[in-house]
Amino acid sequence: MQYDATIIVPVYNGEKTLNKFLNSLEKQQTIYKYLIVLIDDGSKDKSIEIIKQYQNIHNNILLVKEKNAKQAVARNNGLNYVSGRYVFFLDCDDFIEKNMLQEMISKMDQGYDLVICGIIKHFYNKVVSECHTILTGKRNQQSLIYDYLTKNKEMDVGLWNKAFRTAYIKKYKLTFSNKNFFEDSLFVLEYIMLCDPKKISSISTPLYHLIKHNGTTTTTFNKDIDILSIIYMEKVTNILHKKNIVGNMVLFNAFKIRTILYGVNHHIKYDKNWTQTKQKRLLSSIKIVNYIKSALRLPLRYKMGSLMARFMPIVYLKLYVRRTKN
């Protein structure tokens, strides 16, 4: 069968969410043909059994099995089975609106290189929508890239609400890396650097439902968080140099501050040995004057957070702990 698009989905112990997810895919109201590639990443539950039940009913589902290697490897494996003009990367614990594929594929067929849709984030006690991306309406690639690195929201860096052009992924051999740390952000960064800023479009309607809770709290402290942050920043630096998008150190330091702050927040939430002294030391890699200049270029939330985290660490610690408990 000739497909218009391929949907790549890593699956690991997804028995609780697979039915809702696959139903949302198979009930799409669209004229387009699409292949669903499910990469089972060594599941130990009934995920494979559920997938096979759907395969008995639907002829557009491909099951690929692999040993547990996490999402980046699973997605790379899925790229070997791509068929059609466009690629989607979805997560099996989420679900999509019935018109998502129709809306996004038809938009891509108008000649765009990337289409982004709005998202609905489902938290334990609230629902939040993100509808407007910072990736559209840019004059040039430099403003596109630096806005992506410093002003992004979750809908900007995530994979799951985007339609990618297969030809770009194959021609430039784009893959996922970085040991599952910000691998989504790196992939999207490399992809948008291939795009004409005028050929990035968005659909403000929230078509993707991002589930932010699953009834458990399985996240634990990652002792490699600081090393992974450094590796991520180095990879971004190398990508920028390859495309000659360099020179604005204020904006680049703003990106570094956001990345380091992510690590600080992880420490506060999960590291029992974390202290304000360690926090100040981690944030002091950028000189004070440069830090202030760069922090002031961030969106308000991160501007206030980064300044408080460095210059009033004990206050930031207490406020962040209080926030995570609410």
Backbone bond lengths (Angstrom), bond angles and torsions (degrees), N, CA, C in turn:
res aa  C-N    CA-C-N  psi(-1)  N-CA   C-N-CA  omega(-1)  CA-C   N-CA-C  phi
1 M - - - 1.468 - - 1.528 110.22 -
2 Q 1.317 116.52 142.58 1.450 122.04 175.29 1.533 109.20 -87.51
3 Y 1.322 115.49 123.81 1.462 120.24 -179.23 1.529 110.44 -106.46
4 D 1.316 115.27 151.30 1.459 121.04 174.31 1.524 111.70 -88.60
5 A 1.330 116.40 -29.11 1.470 120.48 -175.82 1.522 110.22 -152.11
6 T 1.327 114.59 156.81 1.465 121.77 174.93 1.525 108.70 -121.42
7 I 1.320 115.32 136.23 1.463 121.72 177.33 1.524 107.97 -110.51
8 I 1.330 117.21 115.73 1.458 122.49 -178.86 1.520 109.41 -99.28
9 V 1.345 115.54 127.82 1.459 120.33 -173.84 1.530 110.83 -135.66
10 P 1.335 118.93 111.32 1.462 120.29 170.63 1.529 109.64 -70.52
11 V 1.326 116.45 140.61 1.459 120.65 179.00 1.521 109.11 -130.22
12 Y 1.320 115.72 123.93 1.465 119.91 173.50 1.519 108.25 -140.23
13 N 1.328 115.92 112.83 1.461 121.67 179.83 1.536 111.42 48.82
14 G 1.318 114.58 55.06 1.462 119.74 -175.37 1.513 114.96 -102.72
15 E 1.324 117.37 22.73 1.468 119.71 -173.54 1.528 113.83 -59.97
16 K 1.334 117.80 -28.68 1.459 120.63 -176.88 1.531 112.69 -77.52
17 T 1.320 117.44 -20.87 1.469 120.14 -174.18 1.524 114.01 -120.11
18 L 1.320 118.05 -13.87 1.465 121.25 -172.81 1.523 113.21 -60.30
19 N 1.324 117.72 -40.63 1.462 119.61 -177.96 1.528 111.43 -60.66
20 K 1.324 116.91 -48.68 1.463 120.12 179.98 1.524 110.81 -64.13
21 F 1.322 116.19 -41.60 1.461 120.67 -179.89 1.531 111.36 -63.37
22 L 1.323 117.18 -52.19 1.464 120.55 -177.46 1.521 111.82 -66.48
23 N 1.321 117.53 -34.52 1.465 120.03 175.10 1.523 110.84 -60.50
24 S 1.326 115.89 -41.39 1.471 119.18 -179.15 1.523 111.37 -66.83
25 L 1.336 117.22 -28.70 1.467 120.63 177.25 1.524 111.77 -77.95
26 E 1.320 116.53 -44.62 1.458 119.81 -174.89 1.525 113.12 -76.42
27 K 1.322 117.27 -15.30 1.463 120.54 179.53 1.529 112.22 -100.12
28 Q 1.326 116.27 20.91 1.455 120.31 178.31 1.533 111.11 -64.75
29 Q 1.306 115.44 135.27 1.464 121.26 176.25 1.524 108.07 -95.10
30 T 1.319 115.89 90.62 1.455 120.71 -173.14 1.520 111.42 -149.85
31 I 1.313 115.44 153.75 1.471 121.38 175.80 1.522 110.70 -88.86
32 Y 1.339 116.64 -7.77 1.458 120.68 -173.68 1.526 111.54 -90.41
33 K 1.335 115.16 149.71 1.456 122.09 176.72 1.522 108.74 -95.85
34 Y 1.330 116.18 136.86 1.463 118.51 -177.34 1.525 110.38 -142.38
35 L 1.324 113.81 145.66 1.463 122.96 178.34 1.519 108.96 -103.13
36 I 1.321 116.74 132.68 1.466 121.84 176.68 1.527 108.20 -104.82
37 V 1.323 116.49 113.71 1.465 121.70 179.33 1.521 108.35 -103.75
38 L 1.317 116.07 109.13 1.461 122.37 -179.29 1.528 109.03 -100.01
39 I 1.313 116.64 116.15 1.461 122.00 -179.14 1.524 107.95 -99.27
40 D 1.331 116.84 103.40 1.465 118.96 178.18 1.521 109.35 -78.21
41 D 1.323 115.01 118.64 1.468 122.51 -172.76 1.534 110.54 -96.12
42 G 1.335 114.90 51.06 1.467 119.18 177.81 1.508 114.17 75.65
43 S 1.328 118.06 37.46 1.464 121.34 -179.23 1.526 111.57 -59.23
44 K 1.336 115.04 145.68 1.463 121.06 179.02 1.527 111.97 -111.96
45 D 1.331 115.80 4.06 1.462 119.29 179.93 1.533 109.44 -107.83
46 K 1.318 117.74 -147.84 1.463 121.55 -176.14 1.530 112.88 -97.67
47 S 1.319 117.30 22.30 1.472 121.07 -177.58 1.527 111.44 -58.02
48 I 1.327 117.37 -49.14 1.467 120.60 -177.55 1.524 110.73 -62.90
49 E 1.315 116.49 -39.89 1.465 120.78 178.59 1.526 110.86 -60.90
50 I 1.322 117.23 -42.79 1.463 122.11 178.64 1.523 110.64 -64.38
51 I 1.325 116.36 -44.11 1.462 120.56 -179.98 1.522 110.88 -61.49
52 K 1.307 117.45 -43.19 1.471 121.04 179.71 1.523 111.53 -63.40
53 Q 1.322 117.54 -33.84 1.464 120.66 176.40 1.529 110.56 -62.67
54 Y 1.318 116.48 -40.20 1.463 120.32 178.01 1.530 110.83 -71.10
55 Q 1.320 117.09 -35.55 1.464 120.29 177.30 1.530 111.46 -61.41
56 N 1.319 117.11 -32.39 1.464 120.72 179.24 1.527 111.94 -68.24
57 I 1.327 116.12 -20.76 1.463 120.71 -178.21 1.521 112.11 -102.93
58 H 1.326 116.72 -36.41 1.465 121.58 -173.83 1.533 109.83 -117.75
59 N 1.326 116.34 138.30 1.465 120.48 -176.28 1.530 113.53 -97.79
60 N 1.344 116.93 11.83 1.469 119.16 -178.88 1.528 112.28 -112.26
61 I 1.334 116.69 22.25 1.467 120.95 -178.94 1.525 109.76 -113.85
62 L 1.331 115.23 125.53 1.464 121.64 175.93 1.521 108.34 -113.97
63 L 1.316 117.03 127.25 1.466 122.38 177.53 1.517 109.79 -104.08
64 V 1.327 115.98 125.43 1.462 122.26 177.29 1.527 107.52 -120.90
65 K 1.312 117.19 128.05 1.462 120.94 -178.59 1.525 110.65 -103.95
66 E 1.334 115.25 143.84 1.462 120.65 175.59 1.526 108.77 -149.70
67 K 1.328 116.01 161.60 1.455 120.35 172.90 1.514 108.99 -70.26
68 N 1.330 116.82 153.97 1.455 120.83 -176.86 1.524 111.35 -57.92
69 A 1.333 116.09 116.79 1.462 121.59 -179.78 1.520 111.98 -140.05
70 K 1.330 117.10 3.44 1.464 125.24 176.50 1.537 112.38 78.67
71 Q 1.348 113.55 175.51 1.461 120.12 -164.73 1.518 114.89 -63.37
72 A 1.329 117.81 -41.02 1.460 119.65 -176.18 1.528 110.87 -59.34
73 V 1.319 116.79 -47.28 1.461 121.34 179.48 1.525 110.26 -65.51
74 A 1.332 117.27 -41.17 1.457 121.05 179.74 1.524 110.86 -61.02
75 R 1.306 117.51 -44.04 1.464 120.25 179.46 1.528 111.60 -66.16
76 N 1.332 116.56 -40.34 1.470 119.04 175.92 1.520 110.83 -60.08
77 N 1.324 116.37 -40.98 1.459 121.20 177.34 1.529 109.84 -61.74
78 G 1.322 116.33 -42.32 1.454 120.28 179.91 1.515 113.66 -62.42
79 L 1.333 116.67 -30.69 1.468 120.28 179.68 1.528 112.41 -63.22
80 N 1.327 117.43 -20.21 1.466 120.49 177.93 1.524 112.57 -71.25
81 Y 1.325 116.76 -13.07 1.463 120.61 -174.68 1.527 112.41 -114.64
82 V 1.313 117.27 14.44 1.459 120.98 -175.65 1.523 111.33 -67.35
83 S 1.324 115.12 136.58 1.457 122.35 175.55 1.526 107.88 -138.83
84 G 1.315 117.25 130.31 1.456 120.39 178.65 1.512 113.12 111.26
85 R 1.319 115.55 174.23 1.467 122.44 -173.53 1.524 113.66 -74.17
86 Y 1.347 116.11 -26.41 1.460 119.52 -170.41 1.529 111.77 -131.46
87 V 1.327 114.53 156.02 1.466 121.29 -179.66 1.523 109.47 -127.98
88 F 1.334 115.39 136.85 1.461 122.77 172.02 1.529 108.06 -119.15
89 F 1.340 116.55 145.71 1.463 121.71 174.16 1.529 107.56 -120.55
90 L 1.320 116.83 107.07 1.455 120.96 -177.90 1.521 111.12 -112.89
91 D 1.327 116.42 163.97 1.469 122.30 177.63 1.523 109.64 -111.50
92 C 1.324 116.76 140.15 1.467 120.74 -171.30 1.523 114.11 -77.65
93 D 1.328 118.17 -5.64 1.464 118.65 175.77 1.524 111.87 -98.38
94 D 1.345 116.87 7.79 1.457 122.65 177.62 1.530 109.24 -110.06
95 F 1.328 116.69 -171.14 1.461 120.65 171.46 1.523 109.21 -157.43
96 I 1.336 116.49 165.92 1.463 120.56 -173.38 1.526 110.89 -125.93
97 E 1.328 114.91 157.96 1.459 120.90 175.55 1.531 110.02 -70.68
98 K 1.327 116.45 154.75 1.460 121.42 -172.67 1.525 114.05 -66.37
99 N 1.342 117.75 -16.58 1.465 121.21 -179.41 1.526 113.32 -109.55
100 M 1.328 117.61 10.97 1.463 120.00 -175.05 1.528 112.05 -61.21
101 L 1.318 117.69 -50.89 1.464 119.62 -176.84 1.523 111.65 -65.19
102 Q 1.317 116.98 -41.35 1.466 120.53 178.92 1.521 110.98 -59.47
103 E 1.313 116.17 -48.69 1.466 120.94 -177.58 1.527 111.59 -64.49
104 M 1.321 116.93 -44.19 1.459 119.70 -172.90 1.528 111.91 -77.78
105 I 1.313 117.43 -39.76 1.467 119.33 179.59 1.520 110.78 -68.52
106 S 1.331 116.59 -42.09 1.472 118.78 179.08 1.522 110.89 -63.00
107 K 1.328 116.81 -33.57 1.466 120.98 177.13 1.530 110.40 -68.14
108 M 1.325 117.03 -43.74 1.465 120.75 177.34 1.516 110.93 -61.31
109 D 1.327 117.32 -36.19 1.463 121.08 -179.69 1.528 112.83 -66.58
110 Q 1.325 116.41 -11.71 1.464 119.80 175.80 1.528 111.98 -80.52
111 G 1.346 116.31 -1.98 1.456 120.07 175.89 1.510 115.19 109.05
112 Y 1.323 117.79 10.20 1.463 120.16 178.97 1.521 110.89 -81.50
113 D 1.336 115.44 153.16 1.465 121.76 178.64 1.521 111.83 -90.90
114 L 1.328 116.73 -24.17 1.461 121.98 -178.56 1.523 108.40 -151.39
115 V 1.316 116.07 133.20 1.469 121.15 175.42 1.522 108.25 -124.94
116 I 1.331 115.99 133.71 1.463 123.53 -176.33 1.530 108.36 -121.81
117 C 1.308 116.76 135.18 1.466 118.84 176.46 1.530 110.49 -113.53
118 G 1.313 115.57 161.94 1.452 120.84 176.44 1.516 111.49 -68.03
119 I 1.330 115.90 162.52 1.461 120.53 -178.14 1.531 110.08 -130.75
120 I 1.317 115.20 157.61 1.456 122.57 170.80 1.524 107.11 -119.01
121 K 1.329 116.66 121.32 1.454 121.58 -179.14 1.520 109.65 -99.45
122 H 1.325 115.69 123.53 1.461 121.66 -177.96 1.532 109.17 -102.19
123 F 1.326 116.32 104.25 1.448 122.10 175.46 1.530 109.17 -91.34
124 Y 1.297 115.93 176.36 1.465 120.39 -178.23 1.523 111.80 -60.79
125 N 1.342 116.05 -39.95 1.467 119.30 -173.47 1.524 114.04 -123.79
126 K 1.334 117.30 10.86 1.468 119.10 179.60 1.531 110.63 -162.81
127 V 1.328 114.37 165.81 1.462 121.78 177.27 1.523 108.02 -125.29
128 V 1.331 117.15 131.54 1.461 122.18 -176.94 1.526 109.20 -128.61
129 S 1.325 116.56 134.51 1.462 121.26 178.10 1.528 110.63 -103.82
130 E 1.329 116.16 143.69 1.460 122.76 168.62 1.524 106.43 -124.28
131 C 1.318 116.23 120.90 1.466 119.91 -170.66 1.523 114.53 -121.21
132 H 1.324 117.57 -17.24 1.467 120.11 -173.34 1.528 110.44 -123.00
133 T 1.311 116.05 119.38 1.459 122.34 -178.55 1.526 111.18 -87.71
134 I 1.334 116.10 152.94 1.475 119.85 175.12 1.530 111.08 -91.88
135 L 1.329 117.77 5.56 1.465 120.86 -175.03 1.526 114.00 -90.82
136 T 1.308 118.06 -6.69 1.466 119.89 -179.46 1.529 110.78 -104.36
137 G 1.334 114.63 158.61 1.463 120.99 176.51 1.510 115.12 75.69
138 K 1.334 118.25 21.03 1.469 121.19 -178.52 1.528 111.08 -86.81
139 R 1.334 116.13 145.20 1.460 122.10 -178.32 1.524 112.28 -75.32
140 N 1.338 116.20 -36.93 1.453 120.34 -175.50 1.520 109.74 -152.23
141 Q 1.319 115.53 174.82 1.465 119.22 -176.14 1.515 112.75 -68.06
142 Q 1.333 117.83 -34.04 1.461 118.74 -177.75 1.525 110.95 -63.85
143 S 1.327 117.09 -45.22 1.470 118.79 178.73 1.520 110.68 -66.96
144 L 1.336 117.02 -34.44 1.467 121.02 176.69 1.521 110.82 -61.84
145 I 1.327 116.39 -48.30 1.464 121.10 -175.20 1.525 111.58 -68.52
146 Y 1.333 117.47 -45.46 1.455 118.66 -177.16 1.525 112.21 -71.17
147 D 1.327 117.51 -32.42 1.466 118.79 173.56 1.525 109.97 -66.83
148 Y 1.324 116.10 -38.19 1.464 119.92 177.64 1.528 111.02 -61.51
149 L 1.319 117.10 -41.60 1.462 121.27 -176.05 1.525 113.49 -77.53
150 T 1.333 117.96 -27.34 1.464 119.34 -172.21 1.525 114.20 -113.85
151 K 1.330 118.24 -25.20 1.464 120.81 -173.46 1.519 113.67 -115.64
152 N 1.318 116.37 7.81 1.464 119.32 -172.82 1.519 113.88 -65.13
153 K 1.324 113.44 149.66 1.461 122.63 167.29 1.531 106.53 -108.46
154 E 1.321 115.91 177.04 1.458 119.44 -177.01 1.527 111.69 -62.06
155 M 1.329 117.69 -35.93 1.457 120.59 -179.78 1.526 112.30 -67.47
156 D 1.330 117.58 -20.28 1.463 120.95 -179.79 1.522 111.99 -79.84
157 V 1.325 117.34 -40.05 1.463 120.68 -173.70 1.528 113.20 -94.75
158 G 1.331 117.45 -17.79 1.463 119.98 -178.53 1.519 112.31 -70.22
159 L 1.322 116.03 154.18 1.467 121.98 178.54 1.515 112.50 -84.16
160 W 1.328 116.20 -35.56 1.455 123.67 -160.85 1.521 114.82 -70.15
161 N 1.306 119.76 -16.51 1.471 121.38 -179.09 1.524 111.62 -108.50
162 K 1.322 116.78 28.47 1.458 121.13 -175.03 1.523 112.36 -131.15
163 A 1.319 115.19 146.09 1.465 122.34 171.17 1.528 107.68 -108.46
164 F 1.333 116.18 123.06 1.464 122.80 -178.13 1.535 109.85 -107.16
165 R 1.303 115.67 152.79 1.457 120.62 177.97 1.528 109.38 -86.40
166 T 1.326 116.73 122.51 1.471 122.05 -177.16 1.521 111.51 -57.32
167 A 1.321 117.49 -41.89 1.460 121.55 -176.05 1.520 111.99 -58.95
168 Y 1.334 117.63 -37.52 1.463 120.93 179.20 1.526 110.63 -68.30
169 I 1.314 116.47 -43.44 1.469 120.35 -178.60 1.522 110.59 -62.36
170 K 1.336 116.54 -42.65 1.460 120.38 -178.51 1.527 112.13 -74.47
171 K 1.311 117.87 -43.96 1.465 121.14 -177.35 1.522 111.47 -61.71
172 Y 1.336 116.30 -42.09 1.462 120.45 -175.94 1.527 112.71 -100.27
173 K 1.336 115.67 7.45 1.468 122.84 174.40 1.526 111.90 51.02
174 L 1.317 115.77 50.01 1.462 121.02 179.10 1.527 110.21 -73.70
175 T 1.312 116.11 133.88 1.470 121.61 178.70 1.521 109.02 -141.25
176 F 1.323 114.87 175.44 1.459 121.52 179.48 1.525 109.42 -101.40
177 S 1.336 115.43 143.23 1.467 119.81 -176.79 1.520 109.33 -148.62
178 N 1.334 116.58 -158.62 1.467 125.05 172.37 1.525 113.81 69.67
179 K 1.332 116.76 27.72 1.464 121.28 172.54 1.533 112.41 53.53
180 N 1.340 115.18 41.02 1.458 121.45 176.90 1.532 113.86 64.51
181 F 1.315 118.24 17.79 1.465 121.30 175.60 1.525 108.70 -106.04
182 F 1.329 117.18 110.22 1.463 122.71 -178.01 1.528 112.26 56.62
183 E 1.350 117.35 27.76 1.464 118.56 -179.12 1.523 111.12 -65.76
184 D 1.350 116.82 -30.14 1.465 119.95 175.34 1.525 109.96 -61.25
185 S 1.331 116.02 -48.75 1.464 121.47 -177.11 1.524 111.59 -61.44
186 L 1.332 116.18 -41.75 1.466 119.89 179.57 1.517 111.41 -64.62
187 F 1.324 116.72 -43.07 1.465 120.23 -179.39 1.528 110.19 -63.61
188 V 1.326 116.98 -46.65 1.464 120.18 -179.98 1.525 110.19 -63.45
189 L 1.339 117.64 -40.19 1.466 120.94 177.99 1.526 110.95 -59.10
190 E 1.327 116.47 -50.04 1.464 119.23 -179.58 1.523 111.18 -62.65
191 Y 1.320 116.31 -35.32 1.466 119.20 -178.67 1.528 111.24 -70.21
192 I 1.339 117.97 -47.30 1.466 118.68 -176.38 1.525 111.71 -67.78
193 M 1.329 116.97 -20.16 1.464 119.17 176.31 1.521 111.28 -71.93
194 L 1.330 117.22 -13.98 1.457 121.83 175.97 1.522 112.02 -91.64
195 C 1.332 116.35 -10.39 1.462 121.52 -172.55 1.530 112.22 -93.62
196 D 1.306 114.80 146.12 1.458 120.92 164.42 1.526 106.38 -72.70
197 P 1.351 119.00 122.35 1.466 120.22 -178.25 1.523 113.94 -51.30
198 K 1.344 116.53 -29.24 1.458 120.46 -179.91 1.525 112.04 -75.09
199 K 1.338 116.57 -11.54 1.458 119.71 -179.00 1.532 112.12 -106.69
200 I 1.319 115.46 25.73 1.463 121.45 171.39 1.518 107.21 -109.47
201 S 1.312 116.46 123.61 1.454 120.60 -176.32 1.520 110.49 -127.02
202 S 1.314 115.63 165.22 1.463 119.47 -178.54 1.520 110.94 -138.95
203 I 1.322 113.95 157.44 1.459 123.28 172.43 1.519 105.46 -120.08
204 S 1.317 116.47 113.75 1.466 118.88 -173.21 1.521 112.94 -71.05
205 T 1.321 116.67 -20.82 1.465 119.53 179.37 1.526 110.01 -63.13
206 P 1.336 119.07 130.84 1.470 120.49 176.79 1.535 110.21 -70.74
207 L 1.321 116.57 111.87 1.458 121.80 -178.48 1.524 112.44 -111.16
208 Y 1.329 116.60 -10.41 1.465 120.85 -178.30 1.524 109.94 -118.34
209 H 1.324 116.43 130.85 1.459 122.24 178.74 1.527 109.28 -102.73
210 L 1.318 115.88 113.65 1.459 122.97 -177.70 1.523 109.18 -100.38
211 I 1.316 116.61 114.31 1.461 121.26 -177.46 1.529 109.25 -87.83
212 K 1.329 115.37 116.33 1.463 120.94 -175.88 1.516 113.32 -97.01
213 H 1.309 117.03 0.46 1.463 120.41 177.01 1.517 107.86 -144.66
214 N 1.326 116.12 151.39 1.467 120.07 177.77 1.532 111.56 -134.87
215 G 1.316 114.52 19.11 1.465 118.12 178.22 1.508 114.19 85.79
216 T 1.337 117.65 0.55 1.460 121.34 179.58 1.520 109.51 -131.20
217 T 1.321 116.39 166.08 1.467 121.81 175.28 1.520 107.72 -128.30
218 T 1.324 115.13 81.12 1.456 120.07 -172.88 1.529 113.26 -96.59
219 T 1.333 117.98 -7.32 1.453 119.94 -178.90 1.525 110.00 -68.66
220 T 1.319 116.23 134.70 1.458 121.62 178.81 1.527 109.41 -127.79
221 F 1.306 115.70 172.97 1.456 120.11 -179.18 1.518 110.87 -67.21
222 N 1.337 115.35 129.66 1.463 121.97 175.92 1.528 107.73 -99.45
223 K 1.325 116.29 106.58 1.470 120.49 -175.52 1.522 112.59 -65.62
224 D 1.338 116.96 -15.46 1.467 121.02 -179.69 1.519 112.51 -95.75
225 I 1.327 117.88 10.71 1.457 121.11 -172.86 1.529 112.45 -56.98
226 D 1.334 117.56 -41.61 1.466 120.55 -177.69 1.524 111.29 -70.68
227 I 1.332 116.81 -39.23 1.467 120.95 177.75 1.518 110.21 -65.44
228 L 1.323 116.06 -44.05 1.468 120.08 179.85 1.527 111.21 -63.99
229 S 1.329 116.58 -35.57 1.471 120.33 177.34 1.521 110.72 -63.76
230 I 1.335 116.47 -42.46 1.466 120.74 178.88 1.523 110.65 -64.11
231 I 1.325 116.71 -44.43 1.462 120.99 178.97 1.528 110.32 -60.58
232 Y 1.328 115.83 -42.84 1.464 120.56 179.41 1.526 110.51 -61.15
233 M 1.337 117.44 -46.85 1.459 120.51 -179.68 1.522 111.56 -63.84
234 E 1.335 116.95 -36.67 1.464 120.65 177.43 1.519 111.35 -65.86
235 K 1.331 116.24 -39.66 1.464 119.75 179.21 1.527 110.93 -66.03
236 V 1.322 116.11 -41.16 1.459 119.31 176.99 1.530 110.07 -62.50
237 T 1.330 116.95 -42.51 1.464 121.22 178.09 1.524 110.79 -58.05
238 N 1.319 117.07 -46.18 1.465 121.01 179.98 1.520 111.87 -63.10
239 I 1.330 116.62 -39.49 1.467 120.69 178.71 1.526 110.32 -63.72
240 L 1.328 116.90 -42.96 1.462 120.82 179.29 1.523 111.68 -64.16
241 H 1.331 116.15 -40.50 1.465 119.75 179.77 1.522 111.47 -65.67
242 K 1.310 116.79 -38.83 1.468 120.29 179.27 1.525 111.77 -60.69
243 K 1.324 116.01 -33.46 1.465 121.00 -178.82 1.533 112.23 -98.63
244 N 1.339 115.86 7.48 1.465 121.43 179.91 1.525 112.88 57.69
245 I 1.334 116.34 30.28 1.457 120.80 175.40 1.526 106.94 -100.06
246 V 1.318 115.00 80.49 1.463 121.30 -177.21 1.522 108.60 -137.72
247 G 1.313 115.97 176.43 1.453 119.19 171.32 1.509 115.19 112.20
248 N 1.340 117.58 -31.17 1.456 119.13 -178.96 1.524 109.21 -94.03
249 M 1.332 115.91 87.33 1.461 120.48 -175.55 1.522 112.31 -69.35
250 V 1.324 117.63 -27.74 1.467 119.72 178.59 1.523 109.38 -63.06
251 L 1.332 116.33 -46.81 1.460 119.51 -179.84 1.524 111.40 -71.60
252 F 1.331 117.04 -35.99 1.460 118.33 178.87 1.530 110.57 -66.22
253 N 1.316 116.90 -39.87 1.470 119.90 176.73 1.531 111.22 -66.30
254 A 1.330 116.62 -31.55 1.465 119.54 175.70 1.526 110.04 -62.80
255 F 1.321 116.28 -41.23 1.467 120.83 175.03 1.528 110.61 -61.54
256 K 1.327 117.44 -44.10 1.461 120.95 179.45 1.530 111.15 -61.79
257 I 1.327 116.67 -40.65 1.462 120.53 -179.62 1.528 110.12 -62.09
258 R 1.332 116.47 -43.97 1.471 119.46 179.26 1.525 111.09 -61.59
259 T 1.330 115.95 -40.12 1.462 119.81 -178.90 1.526 111.02 -68.05
260 I 1.330 116.46 -45.21 1.469 120.31 179.29 1.518 110.34 -64.06
261 L 1.333 116.90 -39.12 1.462 120.57 179.81 1.526 110.75 -63.03
262 Y 1.313 116.81 -34.75 1.467 120.04 175.36 1.532 109.79 -58.90
263 G 1.333 115.63 -43.90 1.462 119.99 178.16 1.519 111.91 -64.91
264 V 1.323 116.75 -40.54 1.467 121.00 177.66 1.527 110.35 -59.01
265 N 1.321 116.30 -46.12 1.466 120.70 -179.73 1.530 111.39 -62.26
266 H 1.327 116.05 -37.85 1.463 119.98 177.49 1.528 110.24 -63.67
267 H 1.322 115.89 -43.80 1.468 120.21 177.81 1.528 110.80 -59.78
268 I 1.321 116.09 -48.83 1.466 119.82 -177.37 1.531 110.73 -58.42
269 K 1.311 115.83 -41.44 1.462 120.46 -174.17 1.529 113.30 -76.19
270 Y 1.351 116.63 -34.55 1.466 118.40 -169.91 1.528 115.34 -123.94
271 D 1.337 118.35 -13.87 1.459 121.32 -175.63 1.528 110.08 -97.50
272 K 1.302 117.18 107.90 1.465 121.92 -176.92 1.529 112.28 -67.30
273 N 1.322 117.42 -19.90 1.468 120.99 -177.98 1.527 112.76 -98.55
274 W 1.313 116.85 11.23 1.464 120.21 -177.00 1.527 110.56 -75.15
275 T 1.354 116.23 139.54 1.460 121.77 -179.61 1.525 110.07 -134.29
276 Q 1.330 115.78 164.82 1.466 119.54 177.84 1.530 110.99 -65.13
277 T 1.327 117.85 -29.31 1.469 120.83 177.89 1.530 110.49 -65.55
278 K 1.300 116.40 -44.91 1.471 120.55 177.38 1.527 110.33 -63.49
279 Q 1.309 115.62 -37.09 1.462 120.15 -179.89 1.525 110.96 -64.60
280 K 1.328 116.97 -46.96 1.462 120.73 179.04 1.516 111.36 -62.06
281 R 1.346 116.28 -39.41 1.459 120.75 179.87 1.529 110.89 -63.56
282 L 1.327 116.43 -41.87 1.463 120.47 -178.18 1.522 111.03 -66.58
283 L 1.322 116.59 -38.97 1.464 120.49 -177.32 1.524 113.28 -82.13
284 S 1.326 118.24 -9.87 1.470 121.05 -175.96 1.517 113.34 -86.94
285 S 1.335 117.98 9.93 1.469 120.35 177.81 1.526 111.35 -67.96
286 I 1.334 116.80 -18.57 1.465 122.14 176.22 1.528 107.93 -109.77
287 K 1.321 117.07 129.58 1.464 121.17 -177.71 1.526 111.12 -57.81
288 I 1.342 115.65 150.16 1.464 121.59 -170.98 1.531 112.73 -54.27
289 V 1.337 117.35 -49.67 1.470 120.11 -177.46 1.525 110.37 -60.97
290 N 1.332 116.31 -46.79 1.464 120.17 179.78 1.527 111.36 -65.33
291 Y 1.328 115.19 -35.57 1.461 120.60 179.64 1.529 110.32 -62.59
292 I 1.327 116.30 -46.99 1.470 120.31 -178.37 1.526 110.65 -64.37
293 K 1.347 116.81 -46.75 1.467 120.54 179.59 1.528 111.42 -57.29
294 S 1.321 114.86 -43.64 1.463 119.19 -176.62 1.525 111.98 -74.08
295 A 1.316 116.49 -40.34 1.467 120.11 179.49 1.521 111.39 -60.64
296 L 1.327 116.44 -34.14 1.458 120.85 -179.13 1.524 112.43 -69.46
297 R 1.330 117.75 -13.50 1.464 121.51 178.12 1.526 112.61 -90.33
298 L 1.316 116.36 -3.30 1.456 120.32 -179.21 1.528 111.02 -84.86
299 P 1.341 117.88 159.98 1.468 120.07 171.85 1.521 110.31 -56.06
300 L 1.324 116.70 156.31 1.471 122.08 -170.70 1.526 112.75 -51.51
301 R 1.327 116.89 -45.99 1.466 120.17 -177.49 1.519 111.68 -57.38
302 Y 1.336 116.63 -45.77 1.456 120.81 -177.59 1.523 111.56 -79.79
303 K 1.322 116.26 -28.75 1.461 120.02 175.69 1.520 110.02 -60.30
304 M 1.322 115.64 -52.26 1.458 120.29 -179.08 1.530 111.28 -66.16
305 G 1.321 116.09 -42.59 1.454 120.13 -178.59 1.515 113.09 -63.75
306 S 1.329 117.06 -44.86 1.462 120.12 -177.03 1.520 112.14 -68.79
307 L 1.332 117.12 -37.77 1.467 120.02 178.26 1.532 110.68 -68.47
308 M 1.320 116.45 -42.29 1.456 119.95 179.20 1.531 111.08 -67.33
309 A 1.336 117.15 -39.65 1.461 120.86 -177.94 1.522 111.35 -61.72
310 R 1.336 116.02 -34.63 1.473 118.44 -178.26 1.526 112.96 -87.99
311 F 1.316 117.17 -42.28 1.462 119.45 -170.97 1.526 113.49 -100.08
312 M 1.318 117.46 -16.30 1.464 122.09 174.04 1.530 108.82 -135.20
313 P 1.327 116.28 61.71 1.465 120.03 -171.29 1.520 114.91 -59.69
314 I 1.324 117.58 -38.60 1.462 119.49 -177.88 1.530 110.79 -67.67
315 V 1.342 116.36 -36.98 1.470 120.54 176.71 1.524 110.09 -65.32
316 Y 1.336 115.41 -44.44 1.469 119.20 -179.79 1.532 110.67 -62.40
317 L 1.316 116.12 -42.94 1.466 120.77 178.86 1.529 111.20 -56.24
318 K 1.326 115.74 -49.07 1.463 120.17 -176.94 1.523 111.43 -65.85
319 L 1.342 116.17 -42.62 1.468 119.53 -178.92 1.526 111.79 -67.01
320 Y 1.340 116.61 -39.04 1.471 119.25 -179.02 1.522 110.96 -69.12
321 V 1.316 116.48 -40.19 1.463 119.95 177.12 1.520 110.39 -61.58
322 R 1.341 116.56 -43.08 1.457 121.30 179.34 1.535 110.36 -62.89
323 R 1.334 115.69 -40.81 1.472 120.11 -179.88 1.517 112.09 -64.05
324 T 1.326 117.28 -41.35 1.464 120.50 -177.78 1.523 111.96 -68.61
325 K 1.329 116.31 -21.49 1.469 119.55 -179.89 1.522 112.17 -85.12
326 N 1.339 116.97 -17.01 1.475 120.91 -178.33 1.525 110.58 -83.27
